[in-house]
Amino acid sequence: MDLDVIKEQLGNFKDFVESMSGLLKTLPASLQNLAGLFEGDIKPFGDTADYEASKKVFDENYAAAVAKKAK
């Protein structure tokens, strides 16, 4: 086998290992942020003003729809 081919493949493998290493380093924090999102904590994702405004409107509309349906 040609040494250049082996060298190229090892370089590709090195890139792969470095990429996987970076992924594995950030994966726990990403999963924790995602779990927090499902629990209602979106602060790790940045400015929440738009989300809070949308949530308020949705909650008001939902409450009105439930009240209307209950009549």
Sequence and secondary structure as in RCSB ss.txt:
>XXXX:A:sequence
MDLDVIKEQLGNFKDFVESMSGLLKTLPASLQNLAGLFEGDIKPFGDTADYEASKKVFDENYAAAVAKKAK
>XXXX:A:secstr
  HHHHHHHHHHHHHHHHHHHHHHHHHHHHHHHHHHHHTT  GGGS  HHHHHHHHHHHHHHHHHHHHHH 
